[in-house]
Amino acid sequence: MSIRLFLNVLVAAALIPMAAQADVTYNVNRSIGAGSVIGTITINNDSTATLVTAEITAYALTLNDGATSVSFTELNSDVEVFGGALTADADSIDFDFSGTASSYLFIQSPAFGSPGNFWCVETIGCSKNMLPASETVATSPLNGAETTTRSGLVPIATVTTNNVPEPATLTLTGLALLGLAAARRRRV
């Protein structure tokens, strides 16, 4: 393979639209009063800054209100993101508790409006305690809820893995290796 042919192939590969990146999974490990939320949240890696509901592609969480634990996923519960306080970057999913407009991340099992079993991160009261700038976990209407007041920009999840390497990067790496092999073969 000539160097000129190799360069033409490399340029053609660079002109191919880049494939969408894989989803990114973040680790959740939150203490909320005597309770906790532990598990993972996966978002679409094309997400930029402010997240919306559709960009949360999967989650597996265990909620504990200090007395009872409940586990659920996107298959048996609902998620809703409202407002602009939930953001994501390469390292974490963050929530800005300093906002004055209503914003929240609300995950509830089995569905919105059902009693208990929820995790709410909010600027202005979406939980049953209606406390502004707080995080609440509940697993049963009988047990009540655990709430912690928060302030400022707080990471609520940190990156753990990229599920799949980006296809375009793998393609370009493979082409470069082929070019190097061809150049070496030509010299021999």
CYANA upper distance limits for C-alpha pairs under 8 A (distance plus 0.5 A):
  1 MET  CA      5 LEU  CA      6.97
  1 MET  CA      6 PHE  CA      7.20
  1 MET  CA    179 GLY  CA      8.36
  1 MET  CA    182 ALA  CA      6.18
  1 MET  CA    183 ALA  CA      7.80
  1 MET  CA    186 ARG  CA      8.08
  2 SER  CA      6 PHE  CA      6.72
  2 SER  CA    182 ALA  CA      8.34
  2 SER  CA    183 ALA  CA      8.11
  3 ILE  CA      7 LEU  CA      6.62
  3 ILE  CA    179 GLY  CA      8.39
  3 ILE  CA    183 ALA  CA      7.77
  4 ARG  CA      8 ASN  CA      6.74
  5 LEU  CA      9 VAL  CA      6.74
  6 PHE  CA     10 LEU  CA      6.67
  6 PHE  CA    179 GLY  CA      6.50
  7 LEU  CA     11 VAL  CA      6.62
  8 ASN  CA     12 ALA  CA      6.63
  9 VAL  CA     13 ALA  CA      6.63
 10 LEU  CA     14 ALA  CA      6.74
 10 LEU  CA    172 LEU  CA      8.07
 10 LEU  CA    175 LEU  CA      7.40
 10 LEU  CA    176 ALA  CA      8.29
 11 VAL  CA     15 LEU  CA      6.85
 12 ALA  CA     16 ILE  CA      7.14
 13 ALA  CA    171 THR  CA      8.48
 13 ALA  CA    172 LEU  CA      7.60
 14 ALA  CA    172 LEU  CA      8.22
 18 MET  CA    167 PRO  CA      8.49
 18 MET  CA    168 ALA  CA      6.08
 19 ALA  CA    166 GLU  CA      7.77
 19 ALA  CA    167 PRO  CA      6.76
 19 ALA  CA    168 ALA  CA      6.38
 20 ALA  CA     46 ASP  CA      7.59
 20 ALA  CA    166 GLU  CA      7.87
 21 GLN  CA     45 ASN  CA      6.46
 21 GLN  CA     46 ASP  CA      7.19
 21 GLN  CA    164 VAL  CA      8.46
 21 GLN  CA    165 PRO  CA      8.02
 21 GLN  CA    166 GLU  CA      5.64
 21 GLN  CA    167 PRO  CA      8.00
 22 ALA  CA     44 ASN  CA      7.53
 22 ALA  CA     45 ASN  CA      6.42
 22 ALA  CA    162 ASN  CA      7.46
 22 ALA  CA    163 ASN  CA      6.81
 22 ALA  CA    164 VAL  CA      6.03
 22 ALA  CA    165 PRO  CA      7.45
 22 ALA  CA    166 GLU  CA      6.98
 23 ASP  CA     42 THR  CA      6.93
 23 ASP  CA     43 ILE  CA      6.11
 23 ASP  CA     44 ASN  CA      5.06
 23 ASP  CA     45 ASN  CA      5.21
 23 ASP  CA     46 ASP  CA      8.45
 23 ASP  CA     57 THR  CA      8.41
 23 ASP  CA    162 ASN  CA      7.15
 23 ASP  CA    163 ASN  CA      6.78
 23 ASP  CA    164 VAL  CA      8.14
 24 VAL  CA     42 THR  CA      6.01
 24 VAL  CA     43 ILE  CA      6.09
 24 VAL  CA     44 ASN  CA      6.98
 24 VAL  CA     45 ASN  CA      6.10
 24 VAL  CA    159 VAL  CA      7.82
 24 VAL  CA    160 THR  CA      8.43
 24 VAL  CA    161 THR  CA      6.78
 24 VAL  CA    162 ASN  CA      5.39
 24 VAL  CA    163 ASN  CA      6.76
 25 THR  CA     40 THR  CA      7.06
 25 THR  CA     41 ILE  CA      6.22
 25 THR  CA     42 THR  CA      4.67
 25 THR  CA     43 ILE  CA      7.05
 25 THR  CA    159 VAL  CA      6.59
 25 THR  CA    160 THR  CA      6.37
 25 THR  CA    161 THR  CA      6.04
 25 THR  CA    162 ASN  CA      6.94
 25 THR  CA    163 ASN  CA      7.69
 26 TYR  CA     40 THR  CA      6.04
 26 TYR  CA     41 ILE  CA      5.77
 26 TYR  CA     42 THR  CA      6.58
 26 TYR  CA     92 SER  CA      7.43
 26 TYR  CA     93 ILE  CA      7.95
 26 TYR  CA    157 ALA  CA      6.03
 26 TYR  CA    158 THR  CA      5.49
 26 TYR  CA    159 VAL  CA      4.61
 26 TYR  CA    160 THR  CA      5.68
 26 TYR  CA    161 THR  CA      7.67
 27 ASN  CA     38 ILE  CA      8.28
 27 ASN  CA     39 GLY  CA      6.53
 27 ASN  CA     40 THR  CA      5.14
 27 ASN  CA     41 ILE  CA      7.11
 27 ASN  CA    157 ALA  CA      5.72
 27 ASN  CA    158 THR  CA      5.72
 27 ASN  CA    159 VAL  CA      6.56
 27 ASN  CA    160 THR  CA      6.36
 28 VAL  CA     37 VAL  CA      7.34
 28 VAL  CA     38 ILE  CA      5.66
 28 VAL  CA     39 GLY  CA      5.56
 28 VAL  CA     40 THR  CA      5.86
 28 VAL  CA     41 ILE  CA      7.57
 28 VAL  CA    156 ILE  CA      7.00
 28 VAL  CA    157 ALA  CA      5.06
 28 VAL  CA    158 THR  CA      7.31
 29 ASN  CA     36 SER  CA      7.85
 29 ASN  CA     37 VAL  CA      6.41
 29 ASN  CA     38 ILE  CA      5.05
 29 ASN  CA     39 GLY  CA      7.21
 29 ASN  CA    156 ILE  CA      8.23
 29 ASN  CA    157 ALA  CA      7.52
 30 ARG  CA     36 SER  CA      5.85
 30 ARG  CA     37 VAL  CA      5.54
 30 ARG  CA     38 ILE  CA      6.82
 30 ARG  CA    156 ILE  CA      7.52
 31 SER  CA     35 GLY  CA      6.54
 31 SER  CA     36 SER  CA      4.96
 31 SER  CA     37 VAL  CA      7.21
 32 ILE  CA     36 SER  CA      5.72
 32 ILE  CA     37 VAL  CA      8.12
 32 ILE  CA    135 GLU  CA      7.26
 32 ILE  CA    136 THR  CA      7.13
 32 ILE  CA    137 VAL  CA      7.37
 32 ILE  CA    146 GLU  CA      6.63
 32 ILE  CA    147 THR  CA      6.37
 32 ILE  CA    148 THR  CA      5.95
 33 GLY  CA    146 GLU  CA      5.83
 33 GLY  CA    147 THR  CA      6.22
 33 GLY  CA    148 THR  CA      6.12
 34 ALA  CA     65 ASP  CA      7.12
 34 ALA  CA     66 GLY  CA      5.42
 34 ALA  CA    146 GLU  CA      6.96
 35 GLY  CA     63 LEU  CA      8.09
 35 GLY  CA     64 ASN  CA      5.49
 35 GLY  CA     65 ASP  CA      4.68
 35 GLY  CA     66 GLY  CA      4.91
 35 GLY  CA     67 ALA  CA      8.41
 35 GLY  CA    137 VAL  CA      7.31
 35 GLY  CA    146 GLU  CA      6.50
 36 SER  CA     63 LEU  CA      6.44
 36 SER  CA     64 ASN  CA      5.61
 36 SER  CA     65 ASP  CA      7.07
 36 SER  CA     66 GLY  CA      8.09
 36 SER  CA    137 VAL  CA      7.55
 37 VAL  CA     61 LEU  CA      7.12
 37 VAL  CA     62 THR  CA      6.22
 37 VAL  CA     63 LEU  CA      5.18
 37 VAL  CA     64 ASN  CA      6.91
 37 VAL  CA    119 TRP  CA      8.09
 37 VAL  CA    137 VAL  CA      7.84
 38 ILE  CA     61 LEU  CA      6.11
 38 ILE  CA     62 THR  CA      5.78
 38 ILE  CA     63 LEU  CA      7.21
 39 GLY  CA     59 TYR  CA      8.01
 39 GLY  CA     60 ALA  CA      6.00
 39 GLY  CA     61 LEU  CA      4.86
 39 GLY  CA     62 THR  CA      6.66
 40 THR  CA     59 TYR  CA      5.93
 40 THR  CA     60 ALA  CA      5.86
 40 THR  CA     61 LEU  CA      6.74
 40 THR  CA    157 ALA  CA      8.43
 41 ILE  CA     56 ILE  CA      7.68
 41 ILE  CA     57 THR  CA      8.45
 41 ILE  CA     58 ALA  CA      6.45
 41 ILE  CA     59 TYR  CA      4.78
 41 ILE  CA     60 ALA  CA      7.18
 41 ILE  CA     61 LEU  CA      8.48
 41 ILE  CA    157 ALA  CA      8.19
 42 THR  CA     56 ILE  CA      6.45
 42 THR  CA     57 THR  CA      6.14
 42 THR  CA     58 ALA  CA      5.47
 42 THR  CA     59 TYR  CA      6.42
 43 ILE  CA     47 SER  CA      7.91
 43 ILE  CA     55 GLU  CA      5.88
 43 ILE  CA     56 ILE  CA      4.91
 43 ILE  CA     57 THR  CA      5.75
 43 ILE  CA     58 ALA  CA      7.47
 44 ASN  CA     55 GLU  CA      5.72
 44 ASN  CA     56 ILE  CA      7.03
 44 ASN  CA     57 THR  CA      6.88
 47 SER  CA     51 LEU  CA      7.19
 47 SER  CA     55 GLU  CA      7.19
 47 SER  CA     88 ALA  CA      7.88
 48 THR  CA     87 THR  CA      8.30
 48 THR  CA     88 ALA  CA      7.36
 48 THR  CA     89 ASP  CA      7.77
 49 ALA  CA     87 THR  CA      5.38
 49 ALA  CA     88 ALA  CA      5.80
 49 ALA  CA     89 ASP  CA      6.98
 50 THR  CA     84 GLY  CA      6.36
 50 THR  CA     85 ALA  CA      7.63
 50 THR  CA     86 LEU  CA      6.30
 50 THR  CA     87 THR  CA      4.79
 50 THR  CA     88 ALA  CA      7.17
 51 LEU  CA     55 GLU  CA      6.88
 51 LEU  CA     56 ILE  CA      8.45
 51 LEU  CA     81 VAL  CA      7.94
 51 LEU  CA     84 GLY  CA      7.88
 51 LEU  CA     86 LEU  CA      6.18
 51 LEU  CA     87 THR  CA      5.81
 51 LEU  CA     88 ALA  CA      7.27
 52 VAL  CA     56 ILE  CA      7.93
 52 VAL  CA     80 GLU  CA      8.47
 52 VAL  CA     81 VAL  CA      6.04
 52 VAL  CA     82 PHE  CA      7.62
 52 VAL  CA     86 LEU  CA      8.47
 53 THR  CA     79 VAL  CA      7.29
 53 THR  CA     80 GLU  CA      5.81
 53 THR  CA     81 VAL  CA      5.36
 53 THR  CA     82 PHE  CA      8.20
 58 ALA  CA     73 THR  CA      7.66
 58 ALA  CA     74 GLU  CA      6.23
 59 TYR  CA     73 THR  CA      5.77
 59 TYR  CA     74 GLU  CA      6.28
 60 ALA  CA     71 SER  CA      7.83
 60 ALA  CA     72 PHE  CA      6.36
 60 ALA  CA     73 THR  CA      4.94
 60 ALA  CA     74 GLU  CA      7.70
 61 LEU  CA     71 SER  CA      6.09
 61 LEU  CA     72 PHE  CA      6.09
 61 LEU  CA     73 THR  CA      6.87
 62 THR  CA     69 SER  CA      7.03
 62 THR  CA     70 VAL  CA      6.03
 62 THR  CA     71 SER  CA      4.65
 62 THR  CA     72 PHE  CA      7.03
 63 LEU  CA     69 SER  CA      5.93
 63 LEU  CA     70 VAL  CA      5.73
 63 LEU  CA     71 SER  CA      6.71
 63 LEU  CA    117 ASN  CA      8.02
 63 LEU  CA    118 PHE  CA      8.15
 63 LEU  CA    119 TRP  CA      7.90
 63 LEU  CA    137 VAL  CA      7.20
 63 LEU  CA    138 ALA  CA      7.77
 63 LEU  CA    139 THR  CA      7.24
 64 ASN  CA     68 THR  CA      5.99
 64 ASN  CA     69 SER  CA      4.79
 64 ASN  CA     70 VAL  CA      7.04
 64 ASN  CA    137 VAL  CA      7.56
 64 ASN  CA    138 ALA  CA      7.60
 64 ASN  CA    139 THR  CA      7.09
 65 ASP  CA     69 SER  CA      7.41
 65 ASP  CA    137 VAL  CA      6.37
 65 ASP  CA    138 ALA  CA      5.76
 65 ASP  CA    139 THR  CA      6.44
 65 ASP  CA    143 ASN  CA      8.02
 65 ASP  CA    144 GLY  CA      8.38
 65 ASP  CA    145 ALA  CA      6.64
 65 ASP  CA    146 GLU  CA      6.28
 66 GLY  CA    146 GLU  CA      8.04
 67 ALA  CA    143 ASN  CA      7.66
 68 THR  CA    139 THR  CA      6.84
 68 THR  CA    140 SER  CA      8.26
 69 SER  CA    139 THR  CA      7.19
 70 VAL  CA    117 ASN  CA      7.56
 70 VAL  CA    139 THR  CA      6.78
 72 PHE  CA     76 ASN  CA      6.76
 72 PHE  CA     77 SER  CA      7.22
 72 PHE  CA    109 SER  CA      7.54
 73 THR  CA     77 SER  CA      6.80
 74 GLU  CA     78 ASP  CA      6.95
 74 GLU  CA     79 VAL  CA      8.02
 76 ASN  CA    109 SER  CA      6.94
 76 ASN  CA    110 PRO  CA      6.18
 76 ASN  CA    111 ALA  CA      8.37
 77 SER  CA    107 ILE  CA      7.60
 77 SER  CA    108 GLN  CA      6.12
 77 SER  CA    109 SER  CA      4.67
 77 SER  CA    110 PRO  CA      5.02
 77 SER  CA    111 ALA  CA      5.85
 78 ASP  CA    107 ILE  CA      6.16
 78 ASP  CA    108 GLN  CA      5.93
 78 ASP  CA    109 SER  CA      6.85
 78 ASP  CA    110 PRO  CA      7.46
 78 ASP  CA    111 ALA  CA      5.86
 78 ASP  CA    112 PHE  CA      6.93
 79 VAL  CA    105 LEU  CA      7.89
 79 VAL  CA    106 PHE  CA      6.18
 79 VAL  CA    107 ILE  CA      4.85
 79 VAL  CA    108 GLN  CA      7.08
 80 GLU  CA    104 TYR  CA      8.31
 80 GLU  CA    105 LEU  CA      6.41
 80 GLU  CA    106 PHE  CA      5.74
 80 GLU  CA    107 ILE  CA      6.97
 81 VAL  CA     86 LEU  CA      8.07
 81 VAL  CA    103 SER  CA      8.06
 81 VAL  CA    104 TYR  CA      6.22
 81 VAL  CA    105 LEU  CA      5.11
 81 VAL  CA    106 PHE  CA      6.94
 82 PHE  CA    102 SER  CA      8.14
 82 PHE  CA    103 SER  CA      5.60
 82 PHE  CA    104 TYR  CA      5.72
 82 PHE  CA    105 LEU  CA      7.13
 83 GLY  CA    101 ALA  CA      8.05
 83 GLY  CA    102 SER  CA      6.84
 83 GLY  CA    103 SER  CA      4.67
 83 GLY  CA    104 TYR  CA      7.06
 84 GLY  CA    103 SER  CA      6.80
 85 ALA  CA     94 ASP  CA      8.43
 85 ALA  CA     95 PHE  CA      5.86
 85 ALA  CA     96 ASP  CA      5.42
 85 ALA  CA     97 PHE  CA      7.72
 85 ALA  CA     99 GLY  CA      7.58
 85 ALA  CA    103 SER  CA      6.30
 85 ALA  CA    104 TYR  CA      7.61
 85 ALA  CA    123 THR  CA      8.44
 86 LEU  CA     93 ILE  CA      7.62
 86 LEU  CA     94 ASP  CA      6.31
 86 LEU  CA     95 PHE  CA      5.14
 86 LEU  CA     96 ASP  CA      7.22
 86 LEU  CA    103 SER  CA      8.41
 86 LEU  CA    104 TYR  CA      7.93
 86 LEU  CA    105 LEU  CA      7.75
 87 THR  CA     93 ILE  CA      6.22
 87 THR  CA     94 ASP  CA      5.77
 87 THR  CA     95 PHE  CA      6.90
 88 ALA  CA     92 SER  CA      6.32
 88 ALA  CA     93 ILE  CA      4.80
 88 ALA  CA     94 ASP  CA      6.58
 89 ASP  CA     93 ILE  CA      7.06
 90 ALA  CA    159 VAL  CA      7.55
 91 ASP  CA    158 THR  CA      6.31
 91 ASP  CA    159 VAL  CA      5.65
 92 SER  CA    155 PRO  CA      6.59
 92 SER  CA    156 ILE  CA      7.93
 92 SER  CA    157 ALA  CA      6.01
 92 SER  CA    158 THR  CA      4.66
 92 SER  CA    159 VAL  CA      5.93
 93 ILE  CA    155 PRO  CA      6.20
 93 ILE  CA    156 ILE  CA      6.33
 93 ILE  CA    157 ALA  CA      5.61
 93 ILE  CA    158 THR  CA      6.85
 93 ILE  CA    159 VAL  CA      8.46
 94 ASP  CA    153 LEU  CA      6.97
 94 ASP  CA    154 VAL  CA      5.92
 94 ASP  CA    155 PRO  CA      4.62
 94 ASP  CA    156 ILE  CA      6.01
 94 ASP  CA    157 ALA  CA      7.56
 95 PHE  CA    121 VAL  CA      8.22
 95 PHE  CA    153 LEU  CA      6.15
 95 PHE  CA    154 VAL  CA      5.88
 95 PHE  CA    155 PRO  CA      6.82
 95 PHE  CA    156 ILE  CA      7.17
 96 ASP  CA    123 THR  CA      8.19
 96 ASP  CA    151 SER  CA      8.08
 96 ASP  CA    152 GLY  CA      6.06
 96 ASP  CA    153 LEU  CA      4.71
 96 ASP  CA    154 VAL  CA      6.82
 97 PHE  CA    122 GLU  CA      7.34
 97 PHE  CA    123 THR  CA      5.67
 97 PHE  CA    133 ALA  CA      5.51
 97 PHE  CA    134 SER  CA      7.87
 97 PHE  CA    150 ARG  CA      6.83
 97 PHE  CA    151 SER  CA      5.57
 97 PHE  CA    152 GLY  CA      5.61
 97 PHE  CA    153 LEU  CA      6.62
 97 PHE  CA    154 VAL  CA      7.92
 98 SER  CA    123 THR  CA      7.39
 98 SER  CA    133 ALA  CA      7.41
 98 SER  CA    151 SER  CA      6.32
 98 SER  CA    152 GLY  CA      5.50
 98 SER  CA    153 LEU  CA      7.73
 99 GLY  CA    103 SER  CA      8.16
 99 GLY  CA    123 THR  CA      6.49
100 THR  CA    123 THR  CA      7.37
100 THR  CA    124 ILE  CA      7.90
101 ALA  CA    123 THR  CA      7.61
101 ALA  CA    124 ILE  CA      7.57
102 SER  CA    122 GLU  CA      7.93
102 SER  CA    123 THR  CA      6.21
102 SER  CA    124 ILE  CA      5.48
102 SER  CA    125 GLY  CA      8.26
103 SER  CA    122 GLU  CA      6.25
103 SER  CA    123 THR  CA      5.92
103 SER  CA    124 ILE  CA      7.19
104 TYR  CA    120 CYS  CA      7.42
104 TYR  CA    121 VAL  CA      5.93
104 TYR  CA    122 GLU  CA      4.73
104 TYR  CA    123 THR  CA      6.91
104 TYR  CA    124 ILE  CA      8.28
104 TYR  CA    126 CYS  CA      7.69
105 LEU  CA    119 TRP  CA      8.46
105 LEU  CA    120 CYS  CA      6.28
105 LEU  CA    121 VAL  CA      5.64
105 LEU  CA    122 GLU  CA      7.02
106 PHE  CA    118 PHE  CA      7.63
106 PHE  CA    119 TRP  CA      6.39
106 PHE  CA    120 CYS  CA      5.03
106 PHE  CA    121 VAL  CA      6.99
106 PHE  CA    126 CYS  CA      8.40
107 ILE  CA    118 PHE  CA      6.01
107 ILE  CA    119 TRP  CA      5.83
107 ILE  CA    120 CYS  CA      7.01
108 GLN  CA    112 PHE  CA      6.39
108 GLN  CA    114 SER  CA      8.20
108 GLN  CA    116 GLY  CA      8.28
108 GLN  CA    117 ASN  CA      6.20
108 GLN  CA    118 PHE  CA      4.68
108 GLN  CA    119 TRP  CA      7.06
109 SER  CA    114 SER  CA      7.66
109 SER  CA    116 GLY  CA      8.28
109 SER  CA    117 ASN  CA      5.90
109 SER  CA    118 PHE  CA      6.87
110 PRO  CA    114 SER  CA      7.15
110 PRO  CA    117 ASN  CA      8.19
115 PRO  CA    140 SER  CA      7.44
115 PRO  CA    141 PRO  CA      6.46
116 GLY  CA    138 ALA  CA      6.04
116 GLY  CA    139 THR  CA      5.54
116 GLY  CA    140 SER  CA      4.86
116 GLY  CA    141 PRO  CA      5.42
117 ASN  CA    137 VAL  CA      8.05
117 ASN  CA    138 ALA  CA      5.70
117 ASN  CA    139 THR  CA      4.46
117 ASN  CA    140 SER  CA      6.46
118 PHE  CA    136 THR  CA      8.35
118 PHE  CA    137 VAL  CA      6.27
118 PHE  CA    138 ALA  CA      5.85
118 PHE  CA    139 THR  CA      7.02
119 TRP  CA    135 GLU  CA      7.96
119 TRP  CA    136 THR  CA      6.22
119 TRP  CA    137 VAL  CA      5.09
119 TRP  CA    138 ALA  CA      7.18
120 CYS  CA    126 CYS  CA      7.45
120 CYS  CA    127 SER  CA      6.67
120 CYS  CA    135 GLU  CA      6.14
120 CYS  CA    136 THR  CA      5.64
120 CYS  CA    137 VAL  CA      7.04
121 VAL  CA    133 ALA  CA      8.39
121 VAL  CA    134 SER  CA      6.69
121 VAL  CA    135 GLU  CA      4.96
121 VAL  CA    136 THR  CA      7.06
122 GLU  CA    126 CYS  CA      6.98
122 GLU  CA    132 PRO  CA      7.30
122 GLU  CA    133 ALA  CA      6.12
122 GLU  CA    134 SER  CA      6.15
122 GLU  CA    135 GLU  CA      6.82
123 THR  CA    132 PRO  CA      5.79
123 THR  CA    133 ALA  CA      4.71
123 THR  CA    134 SER  CA      7.15
124 ILE  CA    130 MET  CA      7.78
124 ILE  CA    131 LEU  CA      7.31
124 ILE  CA    132 PRO  CA      4.77
124 ILE  CA    133 ALA  CA      6.58
125 GLY  CA    129 ASN  CA      7.78
125 GLY  CA    130 MET  CA      4.41
125 GLY  CA    131 LEU  CA      5.62
125 GLY  CA    132 PRO  CA      5.62
125 GLY  CA    133 ALA  CA      8.18
125 GLY  CA    134 SER  CA      8.39
126 CYS  CA    130 MET  CA      6.51
127 SER  CA    131 LEU  CA      7.95
127 SER  CA    136 THR  CA      7.13
128 LYS  CA    145 ALA  CA      8.34
129 ASN  CA    145 ALA  CA      8.29
129 ASN  CA    147 THR  CA      8.23
131 LEU  CA    149 THR  CA      8.10
132 PRO  CA    149 THR  CA      8.06
133 ALA  CA    149 THR  CA      6.29
133 ALA  CA    150 ARG  CA      5.95
133 ALA  CA    151 SER  CA      6.88
134 SER  CA    147 THR  CA      7.10
134 SER  CA    148 THR  CA      5.98
134 SER  CA    149 THR  CA      4.62
134 SER  CA    150 ARG  CA      5.64
134 SER  CA    151 SER  CA      8.49
135 GLU  CA    147 THR  CA      6.09
135 GLU  CA    148 THR  CA      5.90
135 GLU  CA    149 THR  CA      6.93
135 GLU  CA    150 ARG  CA      7.58
136 THR  CA    145 ALA  CA      7.11
136 THR  CA    146 GLU  CA      6.08
136 THR  CA    147 THR  CA      4.79
136 THR  CA    148 THR  CA      7.06
137 VAL  CA    145 ALA  CA      6.22
137 VAL  CA    146 GLU  CA      5.93
137 VAL  CA    147 THR  CA      7.12
138 ALA  CA    143 ASN  CA      8.11
138 ALA  CA    144 GLY  CA      6.93
138 ALA  CA    145 ALA  CA      4.96
138 ALA  CA    146 GLU  CA      6.94
139 THR  CA    143 ASN  CA      7.73
139 THR  CA    144 GLY  CA      8.36
139 THR  CA    145 ALA  CA      7.95
140 SER  CA    144 GLY  CA      6.96
140 SER  CA    145 ALA  CA      8.36
141 PRO  CA    145 ALA  CA      8.31
150 ARG  CA    154 VAL  CA      8.46
165 PRO  CA    169 THR  CA      8.17
165 PRO  CA    170 LEU  CA      7.87
166 GLU  CA    170 LEU  CA      7.12
167 PRO  CA    171 THR  CA      6.69
168 ALA  CA    172 LEU  CA      6.74
169 THR  CA    173 THR  CA      6.64
170 LEU  CA    174 GLY  CA      6.60
171 THR  CA    175 LEU  CA      6.73
172 LEU  CA    176 ALA  CA      6.69
173 THR  CA    177 LEU  CA      6.79
174 GLY  CA    178 LEU  CA      6.73
175 LEU  CA    179 GLY  CA      6.66
176 ALA  CA    180 LEU  CA      6.73
177 LEU  CA    181 ALA  CA      6.66
178 LEU  CA    182 ALA  CA      6.63
179 GLY  CA    183 ALA  CA      6.61
180 LEU  CA    184 ARG  CA      6.62
181 ALA  CA    185 ARG  CA      6.59
182 ALA  CA    186 ARG  CA      6.62
183 ALA  CA    187 ARG  CA      6.99
184 ARG  CA    188 VAL  CA      7.07
